[in-house]
Amino acid sequence: MKNKFRFICFLFLLSANLYAQESAISGNAVNLSTPYHTVYTHLYHLQEEQFAPEIAATTFSHDSRSPEEAEDLAVRLKQILDGEGIYIDMDLLPRKTNYYDSSSQQHKYVLSARYPDIYLVRKDDGRWLYSEKTAERIDDLYKQVFPFGTHKLLDWLPRLGQKKVIGLHIWQYIGILILIILAFIVHRFFTFFFRKGMNHLLHSLGYEEVAKKFILPVARPLALFVVFLLLYVLSPVLQLPVELGYYLMLFLKATLPFFATLVFYRLVDFVGVYLDRFAKRTENTLDDQLVPLLRKALRTFVVIIGALFILDNLEFDVTAFIAGLSIGGLAFALAAQDTIKNFFGSLMIFIDKPFQIGDWITSGEIDGTVEEVGFRSTRIRTFRNSVTYVPNGKLADWVVDNHGLRQYRRFYTKLALTYDTPPRLVELFVEGLRKIVMKHPQTRKDYFEVHLNDLGAHSLDVMFYIFFAVPTWSQELKARHEILLQVMELAESLEIRFAFPTQTLHMETFPGKPGLTPEYSKSIAEMQAARDAYLGGGQLGKGNATGMN
């Protein structure tokens, strides 16, 4: 009796096992109750040892497609995940039937943040299946992961050998070898093209310096960029184990923006040459100072953008990183108000251009020549030959008197004549001064003032107010020298004496001595003749020659 019971139990278990196997093949025993079980069903039954695409296809809806189409979707989705190295951590998948995504407020689960279009949804019957949007996007994603028809290699390479050695098939080792050889050939070709072909072309066009300084330094990183781009395009074809493929694709994605950053960083120098040539065409020397600052700013911008791309490809949350930087930047801005103020002050200087390099400016207690304008401060060479660094924030707030922008340079002095000078001689002297101004080649002719202006305590004061049309201070001093020499020569020719503050005990007469009062024995005609002889007889020209020397 006991043996019969054991035999009946054995038959029952055997039939149950056979029924379970048949049900697995027909799909009746497939577990799709949670996101975990659905993903497990999909990936597990596409492994080499358990390859059953008809079971993996049950994770897609069969309402609008045939079983063969569902199998093709399941296989291609697995190839996309393996080719991109997307690692699905099964321990993190939810095992709740009624899992609810709070962000989308749906019964939905996204497999990878890199591909938000690949997600599961819960059907009305309780099954978790890949969404219809996922099924529609598989074709586009497949072309992105395997561009230029590289998916055809998935059919050809496995024929080279399916035997496994240290976790990889023979065809995968052959594919890696082909990639290495191809990368070496491409690197040699592009290096030769840029270093030889472009170099020869630029030399023949007369741009040897451009080829040496800018093209050749860019050639190596650009060739490496092309090589790693090729590796990035062809690596998914190898269908490496997901752990290895994940780190390989992560490395390639980080390497591509790295070499691209190097290329653009070195191209900044080429842009700087163009900006230099453009700045030299303008008369404003501040543009020449702006070019190095723009070059530094462009390099900084390239490095920052490149670093953000590298971090993004390394799967860092760049958005949160930038948000953190913005909060930290606010705290930094509060702590570095003066630095930021100086930076914006420098921007205002470059925009408004209140002065340029070489201008003589006066601002507050600062008086000197501008030598350099930086992002933080402006360097000014004082007339003591010392160097003053003025923060741009303060310089932008102060009143700046730019002597370098003057069209004319004013010269004002007071010519003090002795009180014993007769009026008619003063008038001749003033007329002679006006003619000196009119004849000098570097004076403003349309506006000047020369008049007997005051009766001072010790002298008759003649206002001498003129303008020089000269661009530099040195030329102004030279013109002053010439004018003053001519004034002295005119006074000497007219026998006019310049007064100076003195106190004199004046005795009109003294026994046995002539009086101190000067006697002007010349007539007005003789005085005019003396003046005209000076102005028109070559003495004024002699004064010019003396001043010019």
C-alpha positions as CSV (number, residue, x, y, z in Angstrom):
1,M,0.0,0.0,0.0
2,K,2.8,2.4,0.9
3,N,4.7,1.6,-2.3
4,K,1.6,2.3,-4.4
5,F,1.2,5.7,-2.7
6,R,4.8,6.6,-3.4
7,F,4.4,5.6,-7.0
8,I,1.3,7.7,-7.4
9,C,3.1,10.8,-5.9
10,F,6.0,10.3,-8.2
11,L,3.6,10.2,-11.3
12,F,1.9,13.3,-10.0
13,L,5.1,15.3,-9.6
14,L,6.4,14.1,-12.9
15,S,3.2,15.2,-14.7
16,A,3.3,18.5,-12.9
17,N,6.9,19.2,-14.0
18,L,6.0,18.3,-17.6
19,Y,3.0,20.6,-17.4
20,A,5.1,23.5,-16.0
21,Q,7.6,23.1,-18.9
22,E,4.9,23.1,-21.5
23,S,3.3,26.1,-19.8
24,A,6.6,28.0,-19.8
25,I,6.9,27.4,-23.6
26,S,3.4,28.5,-24.2
27,G,3.7,31.6,-22.0
28,N,1.1,30.6,-19.4
29,A,3.6,30.4,-16.5
30,V,5.4,33.7,-17.3
31,N,5.5,36.1,-14.3
32,L,4.8,39.7,-15.3
33,S,3.3,40.8,-12.0
34,T,5.9,43.4,-11.0
35,P,8.6,45.5,-12.8
36,Y,11.2,43.2,-11.4
37,H,9.6,40.0,-12.8
38,T,9.0,41.6,-16.2
39,V,12.5,42.8,-16.7
40,Y,13.8,39.5,-15.4
41,T,11.7,37.6,-17.8
42,H,12.9,39.7,-20.7
43,L,16.7,39.6,-19.9
44,Y,16.9,36.1,-18.5
45,H,15.4,34.4,-21.5
46,L,17.7,36.2,-23.9
47,Q,20.9,34.8,-22.2
48,E,22.8,32.3,-24.2
49,E,22.2,29.4,-21.8
50,Q,18.4,30.2,-21.6
51,F,17.8,31.7,-25.0
52,A,14.0,31.7,-25.5
53,P,13.0,34.8,-27.4
54,E,9.3,33.6,-27.5
55,I,9.2,33.9,-23.7
56,A,11.1,37.3,-23.7
57,A,8.6,38.6,-26.2
58,T,5.7,38.2,-23.7
59,T,7.0,41.4,-22.1
60,F,5.6,43.3,-25.1
61,S,1.9,43.6,-25.8
62,H,0.6,41.2,-28.6
63,D,-2.6,43.2,-29.2
64,S,-1.2,45.1,-32.2
65,R,1.7,42.9,-33.3
66,S,2.5,39.4,-34.2
67,P,4.7,37.1,-31.9
68,E,7.5,37.4,-34.4
69,E,7.4,41.2,-34.2
70,A,7.4,41.0,-30.4
71,E,10.4,38.7,-30.5
72,D,12.3,41.1,-32.7
73,L,11.5,44.0,-30.4
74,A,12.7,42.0,-27.4
75,V,16.0,41.0,-29.0
76,R,16.7,44.5,-30.4
77,L,16.0,46.1,-27.0
78,K,18.5,43.7,-25.4
79,Q,21.1,44.6,-28.0
80,I,20.5,48.3,-27.4
81,L,21.0,47.8,-23.6
82,D,24.1,45.7,-24.1
83,G,25.6,47.9,-26.8
84,E,25.2,51.1,-24.7
85,G,26.4,49.3,-21.6
86,I,23.3,50.1,-19.7
87,Y,23.5,48.1,-16.5
88,I,20.2,47.1,-14.9
89,D,20.6,46.5,-11.2
90,M,17.9,43.9,-10.5
91,D,18.1,44.5,-6.8
92,L,16.8,48.0,-7.3
93,L,13.8,47.0,-9.4
94,P,10.5,47.4,-7.5
95,R,8.7,44.1,-6.6
96,K,5.3,45.7,-5.9
97,T,2.4,44.8,-8.1
98,N,0.8,48.2,-7.6
99,Y,4.1,50.2,-7.9
100,Y,3.3,53.9,-8.4
101,D,5.7,56.5,-9.9
102,S,5.1,59.7,-7.9
103,S,6.9,62.0,-10.4
104,S,4.6,61.0,-13.4
105,Q,1.7,60.0,-11.1
106,Q,1.3,56.7,-13.1
107,H,1.9,53.1,-12.7
108,K,5.1,53.4,-14.6
109,Y,8.8,52.4,-14.2
110,V,11.7,53.9,-16.3
111,L,14.6,51.4,-16.7
112,S,17.4,54.0,-17.2
113,A,17.5,57.8,-16.8
114,R,19.6,57.9,-20.0
115,Y,16.6,56.6,-22.0
116,P,13.4,57.9,-20.4
117,D,11.4,56.5,-23.4
118,I,12.2,52.9,-22.3
119,Y,9.7,52.2,-19.5
120,L,7.2,49.7,-18.2
121,V,3.5,50.3,-17.6
122,R,0.9,48.4,-15.6
123,K,-2.0,47.0,-17.7
124,D,-5.6,46.7,-16.5
125,D,-5.1,42.9,-16.0
126,G,-2.2,43.6,-13.6
127,R,0.6,42.7,-16.0
128,W,3.7,45.0,-16.3
129,L,4.7,45.3,-20.0
130,Y,6.9,47.6,-22.0
131,S,4.9,50.6,-23.1
132,E,3.8,51.2,-26.7
133,K,6.0,54.3,-26.8
134,T,9.0,52.0,-26.0
135,A,8.1,49.7,-28.8
136,E,7.8,52.7,-31.2
137,R,11.2,54.1,-30.1
138,I,13.2,50.9,-30.4
139,D,13.7,51.3,-34.1
140,D,15.1,54.9,-33.7
141,L,17.2,53.9,-30.7
142,Y,18.6,50.9,-32.6
143,K,19.7,53.2,-35.4
144,Q,21.4,55.5,-32.9
145,V,23.3,52.8,-31.2
146,F,24.2,51.0,-34.4
147,P,24.6,53.9,-37.0
148,F,25.7,53.6,-40.6
149,G,24.5,50.0,-40.9
150,T,26.8,48.6,-38.2
151,H,24.0,46.4,-37.0
152,K,24.8,44.1,-40.0
153,L,28.1,43.2,-38.2
154,L,26.0,41.5,-35.5
155,D,25.0,38.9,-38.1
156,W,28.5,38.5,-39.6
157,L,30.9,38.6,-36.6
158,P,29.3,35.8,-34.6
159,R,30.1,33.4,-37.5
160,L,33.8,33.8,-36.8
161,G,33.5,31.6,-33.7
162,Q,31.1,31.0,-30.8
163,K,33.6,29.4,-28.4
164,K,34.1,31.2,-25.1
165,V,37.5,32.0,-23.7
166,I,37.8,33.9,-20.4
167,G,34.2,35.1,-20.6
168,L,34.3,36.3,-24.2
169,H,33.5,34.6,-27.5
170,I,36.2,34.1,-30.2
171,W,34.3,36.5,-32.5
172,Q,34.4,39.2,-29.8
173,Y,38.2,38.9,-29.5
174,I,38.5,39.1,-33.3
175,G,36.3,42.2,-33.3
176,I,38.4,43.8,-30.6
177,L,41.5,43.1,-32.7
178,I,39.9,44.6,-35.8
179,L,38.9,47.7,-33.9
180,I,42.5,48.2,-32.6
181,I,44.0,47.8,-36.1
182,L,41.3,50.1,-37.6
183,A,41.9,52.7,-34.9
184,F,45.7,52.6,-35.6
185,I,45.1,53.1,-39.3
186,V,42.7,56.0,-38.9
187,H,45.0,57.7,-36.4
188,R,48.0,57.4,-38.8
189,F,45.9,58.6,-41.7
190,F,44.5,61.7,-40.0
191,T,47.8,62.6,-38.4
192,F,49.5,62.4,-41.8
193,F,46.6,64.4,-43.4
194,F,46.8,67.2,-40.8
195,R,50.6,67.3,-40.3
196,K,51.7,66.6,-43.9
197,G,48.8,67.5,-46.2
198,M,47.6,70.7,-44.4
199,N,51.1,71.7,-43.5
200,H,52.2,71.4,-47.1
201,L,49.1,73.3,-48.3
202,L,49.5,76.2,-45.9
203,H,53.2,76.4,-46.7
204,S,52.5,76.6,-50.4
205,L,50.0,79.5,-49.7
206,G,52.5,81.3,-47.6
207,Y,51.0,80.6,-44.1
208,E,54.0,78.8,-42.6
209,E,53.5,80.5,-39.2
210,V,49.8,79.6,-39.1
211,A,50.7,75.9,-39.9
212,K,53.4,75.8,-37.3
213,K,51.7,77.5,-34.4
214,F,48.1,76.5,-34.8
215,I,47.4,73.7,-37.2
216,L,50.0,71.3,-36.0
217,P,49.1,71.6,-32.3
218,V,45.5,70.8,-33.2
219,A,46.3,67.8,-35.4
220,R,47.1,65.3,-32.6
221,P,44.0,65.8,-30.4
222,L,41.8,66.0,-33.5
223,A,43.1,62.7,-34.8
224,L,42.6,61.1,-31.4
225,F,39.1,62.5,-31.3
226,V,38.3,60.8,-34.6
227,V,39.8,57.6,-33.4
228,F,37.7,57.5,-30.2
229,L,34.6,58.5,-32.1
230,L,35.2,55.5,-34.3
231,L,35.6,53.3,-31.2
232,Y,32.4,54.7,-29.8
233,V,30.4,54.0,-32.9
234,L,31.7,50.4,-33.4
235,S,32.0,49.2,-29.8
236,P,28.3,48.4,-29.4
237,V,28.7,45.8,-32.1
238,L,30.9,43.7,-29.8
239,Q,28.0,43.1,-27.4
240,L,30.4,42.8,-24.5
241,P,29.2,41.6,-21.1
242,V,27.1,44.3,-19.5
243,E,29.6,45.2,-16.7
244,L,32.5,45.5,-19.1
245,G,30.4,47.3,-21.7
246,Y,29.2,49.8,-19.1
247,Y,32.7,50.9,-18.1
248,L,33.9,50.9,-21.7
249,M,31.1,53.1,-23.0
250,L,31.5,55.4,-19.9
251,F,35.2,55.8,-20.7
252,L,34.6,56.5,-24.4
253,K,31.8,59.0,-23.7
254,A,34.1,60.9,-21.3
255,T,37.1,60.8,-23.7
256,L,35.2,62.3,-26.7
257,P,34.5,65.7,-25.0
258,F,38.0,65.7,-23.5
259,F,39.7,65.6,-26.9
260,A,37.1,68.0,-28.3
261,T,37.9,70.4,-25.5
262,L,41.6,70.2,-26.3
263,V,40.8,70.9,-30.0
264,F,38.7,74.0,-29.2
265,Y,41.2,75.1,-26.5
266,R,44.0,75.2,-29.1
267,L,41.8,76.8,-31.7
268,V,41.3,79.8,-29.4
269,D,44.9,80.8,-30.3
270,F,43.8,80.9,-34.0
271,V,40.8,83.0,-33.1
272,G,43.2,85.3,-31.1
273,V,45.3,85.9,-34.2
274,Y,42.3,87.0,-36.2
275,L,41.2,89.3,-33.3
276,D,44.8,90.7,-33.2
277,R,44.6,91.6,-36.9
278,F,41.2,93.2,-36.5
279,A,42.3,95.2,-33.4
280,K,45.4,96.5,-35.3
281,R,43.1,98.0,-38.0
282,T,41.5,100.3,-35.4
283,E,43.1,103.4,-33.9
284,N,41.9,102.6,-30.4
285,T,44.7,100.9,-28.5
286,L,42.2,99.6,-25.9
287,D,41.2,96.9,-28.5
288,D,44.8,95.6,-28.4
289,Q,44.5,95.2,-24.7
290,L,41.1,93.5,-25.0
291,V,42.3,90.7,-27.2
292,P,44.4,88.9,-24.6
293,L,41.5,89.2,-22.1
294,L,39.1,87.7,-24.7
295,R,41.6,84.9,-25.4
296,K,41.7,84.0,-21.7
297,A,37.9,84.3,-21.4
298,L,37.4,82.0,-24.4
299,R,39.8,79.4,-22.9
300,T,38.0,79.5,-19.6
301,F,34.7,79.1,-21.3
302,V,35.9,76.1,-23.4
303,V,37.3,74.4,-20.3
304,I,34.1,74.9,-18.3
305,I,31.8,73.7,-21.1
306,G,34.1,70.7,-21.7
307,A,34.2,69.8,-18.0
308,L,30.4,69.9,-17.9
309,F,30.1,67.6,-20.9
310,I,32.6,65.2,-19.4
311,L,30.7,65.1,-16.1
312,D,27.4,64.6,-17.8
313,N,28.8,61.7,-19.8
314,L,30.2,60.2,-16.6
315,E,26.6,60.2,-15.4
316,F,27.0,62.9,-12.8
317,D,23.9,64.9,-12.2
318,V,25.0,68.1,-13.9
319,T,21.7,69.9,-13.2
320,A,22.1,69.4,-9.5
321,F,25.8,70.3,-9.7
322,I,25.0,73.6,-11.5
323,A,22.2,74.3,-9.0
324,G,24.7,73.7,-6.2
325,L,27.2,76.0,-7.9
326,S,24.5,78.7,-8.2
327,I,23.9,78.6,-4.4
328,G,27.6,78.5,-3.7
329,G,28.1,81.2,-6.3
330,L,25.6,83.4,-4.4
331,A,27.5,83.0,-1.2
332,F,30.8,83.6,-3.0
333,A,29.3,86.7,-4.6
334,L,28.4,88.1,-1.2
335,A,31.9,87.4,0.1
336,A,33.6,88.7,-3.0
337,Q,31.6,91.8,-3.8
338,D,34.7,94.0,-4.5
339,T,36.1,91.5,-6.9
340,I,32.8,91.2,-8.8
341,K,32.5,95.0,-8.8
342,N,36.0,95.3,-10.3
343,F,35.1,92.7,-12.9
344,F,32.0,94.6,-14.0
345,G,34.0,97.9,-13.8
346,S,36.4,96.4,-16.3
347,L,33.5,95.5,-18.6
348,M,32.2,99.1,-18.4
349,I,35.7,100.4,-19.3
350,F,35.9,98.1,-22.3
351,I,32.3,99.1,-23.4
352,D,32.4,102.8,-22.7
353,K,36.1,103.2,-23.7
354,P,36.8,106.3,-21.6
355,F,40.5,106.0,-22.4
356,Q,42.9,103.8,-24.3
357,I,46.4,102.5,-23.8
358,G,48.9,105.3,-23.8
359,D,46.4,108.0,-22.8
360,W,47.3,110.5,-20.0
361,I,44.4,110.5,-17.5
362,T,43.7,112.2,-14.2
363,S,41.2,110.6,-11.8
364,G,41.1,111.6,-8.2
365,E,44.7,111.5,-6.9
366,I,45.8,109.4,-9.9
367,D,47.7,111.2,-12.6
368,G,49.6,109.3,-15.3
369,T,49.7,107.2,-18.5
370,V,47.5,104.1,-18.9
371,E,49.7,101.0,-19.6
372,E,47.4,98.0,-19.1
373,V,43.7,97.3,-18.4
374,G,43.0,94.0,-16.8
375,F,39.8,92.3,-15.5
376,R,40.5,93.5,-12.0
377,S,42.6,96.6,-12.1
378,T,44.2,99.2,-14.5
379,R,47.9,99.8,-14.4
380,I,48.9,103.5,-14.6
381,R,52.5,104.8,-15.0
382,T,52.7,108.0,-13.0
383,F,55.0,110.9,-13.9
384,R,57.3,109.8,-11.0
385,N,57.8,106.7,-13.1
386,S,56.1,104.6,-10.4
387,V,53.3,102.1,-11.3
388,T,49.8,102.5,-9.7
389,Y,47.2,99.7,-9.8
390,V,43.7,101.2,-9.6
391,P,40.7,98.8,-9.1
392,N,38.4,99.0,-12.0
393,G,35.4,99.3,-9.8
394,K,36.7,102.5,-8.3
395,L,37.9,103.8,-11.7
396,A,34.5,103.3,-13.2
397,D,32.9,105.3,-10.4
398,W,35.4,108.2,-10.4
399,V,35.5,111.2,-12.8
400,V,38.1,110.5,-15.4
401,D,39.8,113.4,-17.1
402,N,41.3,112.0,-20.3
403,H,44.0,114.4,-21.5
404,G,44.8,112.1,-24.4
405,L,41.4,112.8,-26.1
406,R,42.1,116.6,-26.3
407,Q,41.9,118.0,-29.8
408,Y,43.8,121.1,-28.6
409,R,46.1,121.6,-25.6
410,R,45.6,124.8,-23.7
411,F,48.4,127.1,-22.8
412,Y,47.8,130.1,-20.5
413,T,50.3,132.4,-19.0
414,K,50.5,136.0,-17.7
415,L,53.2,138.3,-19.2
416,A,54.0,140.9,-16.6
417,L,55.4,144.2,-18.1
418,T,56.9,146.9,-16.0
419,Y,54.8,149.9,-15.3
420,D,57.0,152.3,-17.1
421,T,56.1,150.7,-20.4
422,P,54.1,153.3,-22.5
423,P,50.7,152.3,-23.7
424,R,51.6,152.5,-27.4
425,L,54.5,150.1,-26.8
426,V,52.1,147.7,-25.0
427,E,49.8,147.8,-27.9
428,L,52.6,147.0,-30.3
429,F,53.7,144.2,-28.1
430,V,50.2,142.6,-28.0
431,E,49.9,142.9,-31.7
432,G,53.2,141.2,-32.1
433,L,52.1,138.4,-29.8
434,R,49.0,137.8,-31.9
435,K,51.1,137.6,-35.1
436,I,53.4,135.1,-33.4
437,V,50.4,132.9,-32.7
438,M,49.1,133.2,-36.2
439,K,52.4,132.3,-37.8
440,H,53.3,129.3,-35.6
441,P,52.3,126.1,-37.4
442,Q,51.0,124.2,-34.4
443,T,48.7,126.8,-32.8
444,R,44.9,127.0,-33.1
445,K,44.1,130.0,-35.3
446,D,40.4,130.3,-34.9
447,Y,40.4,130.9,-31.2
448,F,43.0,132.5,-28.9
449,E,43.0,135.5,-26.5
450,V,45.9,138.0,-26.2
451,H,45.0,141.2,-24.3
452,L,46.2,143.6,-21.7
453,N,44.1,142.1,-19.0
454,D,45.0,143.6,-15.6
455,L,46.9,146.3,-13.8
456,G,48.6,144.2,-11.2
457,A,50.3,145.2,-8.0
458,H,53.7,145.1,-9.6
459,S,53.1,144.9,-13.3
460,L,51.0,145.4,-16.4
461,D,49.5,141.9,-17.0
462,V,49.1,140.7,-20.5
463,M,46.9,137.6,-20.8
464,F,48.4,135.1,-23.2
465,Y,45.7,132.3,-23.8
466,I,46.3,130.0,-26.8
467,F,45.9,126.4,-27.8
468,F,48.3,123.9,-29.4
469,A,47.2,121.4,-32.1
470,V,49.6,118.7,-31.1
471,P,48.8,115.0,-30.2
472,T,51.4,114.4,-27.4
473,W,52.7,116.1,-24.3
474,S,56.2,116.1,-25.7
475,Q,55.1,118.0,-28.8
476,E,53.2,120.4,-26.6
477,L,56.3,121.1,-24.5
478,K,58.3,121.7,-27.7
479,A,55.7,124.1,-29.1
480,R,55.7,126.0,-25.8
481,H,59.4,126.3,-26.0
482,E,59.2,127.8,-29.4
483,I,56.4,130.3,-28.5
484,L,58.1,131.5,-25.4
485,L,61.4,132.1,-27.1
486,Q,59.6,134.1,-29.7
487,V,57.9,136.2,-27.0
488,M,61.2,136.9,-25.4
489,E,62.8,137.9,-28.7
490,L,59.9,140.2,-29.5
491,A,60.2,141.8,-26.1
492,E,63.9,142.2,-26.6
493,S,63.4,143.8,-30.0
494,L,61.0,146.3,-28.6
495,E,63.1,146.9,-25.5
496,I,60.3,145.8,-23.2
497,R,61.2,144.8,-19.7
498,F,59.3,142.0,-17.8
499,A,58.4,142.9,-14.3
500,F,58.8,140.8,-11.2
501,P,57.6,141.4,-7.6
502,T,60.0,143.8,-6.0
503,Q,60.0,146.8,-3.7
504,T,62.2,149.6,-4.9
505,L,63.1,152.8,-3.2
506,H,62.8,155.0,-6.2
507,M,64.5,158.4,-6.2
508,E,63.7,160.4,-9.3
509,T,66.9,162.4,-9.1
510,F,70.2,162.1,-7.4
511,P,73.0,164.7,-7.4
512,G,75.5,164.0,-10.1
513,K,73.6,161.0,-11.5
514,P,71.1,160.6,-14.3
515,G,67.5,160.0,-13.4
516,L,66.1,156.4,-13.2
517,T,63.1,157.1,-15.3
518,P,63.7,155.6,-18.8
519,E,63.5,157.8,-21.7
520,Y,61.8,156.6,-24.9
521,S,63.3,158.7,-27.6
522,K,62.0,156.7,-30.5
523,S,58.9,157.9,-32.4
524,I,55.9,155.7,-33.0
525,A,57.0,155.3,-36.6
526,E,60.4,154.1,-35.5
527,M,58.9,151.7,-33.0
528,Q,56.5,150.3,-35.7
529,A,59.5,149.9,-37.9
530,A,61.4,148.0,-35.2
531,R,58.4,145.7,-34.7
532,D,57.9,145.1,-38.4
533,A,61.6,144.5,-38.8
534,Y,61.4,141.8,-36.2
535,L,58.2,140.2,-37.5
536,G,59.0,140.4,-41.1
537,G,62.7,140.7,-41.3
538,G,63.6,137.1,-40.4
539,Q,64.0,137.4,-36.7
540,L,60.7,135.6,-36.1
541,G,61.9,132.9,-38.4
542,K,65.1,132.8,-36.5
543,G,63.1,132.3,-33.3
544,N,61.3,129.4,-34.9
545,A,64.5,127.8,-36.0
546,T,65.9,128.2,-32.5
547,G,62.8,126.7,-31.0
548,M,62.8,123.8,-33.4
549,N,66.3,123.0,-32.5
